[in-house]
Amino acid sequence: MMNGLTRLNPRTLALMHGSAFSGDGGKMLGDLAKVMQELAVKDAL
């Protein structure tokens, strides 16, 4: 799912009840996906 969102290359990301991010949203989502994967692997150990 995150990879699909990353490929959209969004310029603005907004949370439902929080701040908005303006910039390279594709990179930000890709970085977030990497961290989530790393944490999932750690938890599996």
BELJODA-V557543 format. One record per helix or strand of 3 or more residues. SS is the DSSP state (@ for helix, = for strand). FROM is the first residue (numbers start at 1). LEN is the number of residues. Records with the same first field share a line. If there is no record, write none. Layout:
# BELJODA-V557543
SS: FROM-LEN + FROM-LEN
This chain:
# BELJODA-V557543
@: 2-6 + 25-20
=: 12-3 + 20-3
